[in-house]
Amino acid sequence: MKKILTLSIICLIIIPLLANNMKDQPLGKITFFMGGIKVQNSGDAKWNNATFNSGVQANDKIRTDKQSRCEVTFTNKKVMRIGEKSIIEVTKDKAGIEEAKVEKGSFWLSLFLPKGTSSFRLKSPSSVCSIRGTVYRMDCDENQSTYRCYQGEIAVTPFKEDGETLADSTFTIGAGEELILVMDFEEYKKQQEKAIDDFKKKEMEDFENFMQQDQQQFQEMLKKDEEDFKKVNDINYKKSTFNKEEDAKSDWVQWNKERDKLLQY
């Protein structure tokens, strides 16, 4: 009887300790960063400076400043890199699958998972991306999400107009393909015009030469871009291949591919 009582007391002490220990286990670690990186712990309004190899707990947020980058490594060598001026919240769903809820910014995912292991979900304001083994990037804001797949494939499911309910349609994006999802197409066109204006201010002389030579071509490109978009469940989308040579010129792409080479699969 005493042995049973002693065992019961030990269980009452150890089990809660184990549960708390599991609860405190970080979902990942900040394995690389450059520039200004801030972390907001769950339930805390304060943003703190990130430190190398610091743990990222469920419901923590990460924010990157201008010209800043950050790398988070999860279990099973799942790696997410965060570009400049981005905000993301790391969490888990009810089934225990790791999620990253994106507010805005640029993100690169390198996920090489053996069959039968848990997946990873990336949520933007307009969609959810579910994957197992792949390399892809995503850029988004409140209105637009753009996916580019480099290896494997991804499955992207848009949200309906309420921003909470998933649509019945899922897009499968393979290597070399791009998917653009737009919630408000008129706002998207304004964003495109602003991008051109920003380029004009930055490179005035080059822009003027470009506009003189290619004004008609530019207008035709915008018209074709609009015609290429289709609609599903109140969301405009365009699926196509992307120019790999132009894409490879991006400093963001080059840096991520160099970091991927350091991963030991």
GIRAJO-V398202 format. One record per helix or strand of 3 or more residues. SS is the DSSP state (~ for helix, > for strand). FROM is the first residue (numbers start at 1). LEN is the number of residues. Records with the same first field share a line. If there is no record, write none. Layout:
SS = FROM-LEN ; FROM-LEN
This chain:
~ = 2-22 ; 75-3 ; 185-18 ; 204-25 ; 244-5 ; 251-11
> = 28-7 ; 37-4 ; 60-5 ; 69-6 ; 79-4 ; 87-6 ; 98-14 ; 120-4 ; 127-5 ; 134-7 ; 144-8 ; 153-7 ; 166-9 ; 177-6 ; 230-3 ; 235-7
